[in-house]
C-alpha cells in the first residue's frame, strides 16, 4: 500500500535528511552539508550537535565548524548551552536551484497528481507545474523537458473506472482533514452468506491509499465496529455527515498494516504455453510459482476461494485447480452452468 492522506499540517520532521540527500550523508561535500544542516534546523525546533553529527555521519567537531561557517555567512543560528542549536524565528532559507534530475522528479510528480487525484488537486498540479517551469533556467528547463518526454504515465481503459473514484475523493479528503464521518452505499465484490452484496456504511475516514491502481479508504466502520477498507469505485450515494470523530492517537497511516486473514491456500496447474502470461498477470493473491514438467504450479493464499473464481475461469481449460477439493467442485459447477447457457 501506498499511504497518501491525511495531513492536517506540514510535518516534515518525519522525513530524515537522507530522504532529500541520499543514503550516504557522510560522503557530502561541505557546501551540501551546510545547506542540509539549515534544512534540518528549519524542520526541527532544536537540535544538538551530537544529533547533527549522527545524521550526517561526521564528527561533532565538524558540526561545530559548520555552525560557525553558517553564522559567518549570515544564517541566524542560535546556540543554547545544554540544549542545542535552532534558527531565529522567521528565518527561511531562500529558494534553491534545482538540478535537471530534481526538476524532472517534480514535474513527473505533478503529472502523477493530475492523473490520480481529484479535480481540485489536478488543477493545482497544473499551476504548480507552470510555476516550477517558470523559475527554471532555460538550459535546465529544456533538458528537463527532453528527459521528461521519455517518461509517460499511460492512460488506460481503467481510467473510466477512476471517474467514480475522483468524483468522491475531494469530499472524502475534506472529511478526513476535518474529522467528520461519511455515509455511503457500498457494493462488495463477493456476496455475503445471505447473497446480498450491498450495504449502507457509516464510517470515520482515517486515510486514503492507492492499492493495486485503485483508491482505497481506510476507515472505522460503525457497522463492523472495526477498521475496514473500501474501494472508492464501489461507493455510491456518498453523504457528508455532521458527526465528528477523533483519530486514535495510536493510528498512523504511514505504518498501518491490515491484519492478514488470508488463511485458505489454493494450488493450480498452468499449461506451459501460457505460463508466461500467468506470471505477468501478477495476481494479488499469488504466493509461489514453481516450474514442473507438467506445467507451472502456482500457489495462492486467499480469504475465500471465490476471490479467485473469475480469474481461474478466465484462463479456460489452460489451468486446472488442484486443491482444495471444494474449490475444484465450485469451478466445475460454474462451468456446468455456463454450458447450459450455450
Order of alpha helices (4+ residues) and beta strands (2+ residues): beta-alpha-alpha-alpha-alpha-beta-beta-alpha-alpha-alpha-alpha-beta-beta-beta-beta-beta-beta-alpha-beta-beta-alpha-beta-alpha
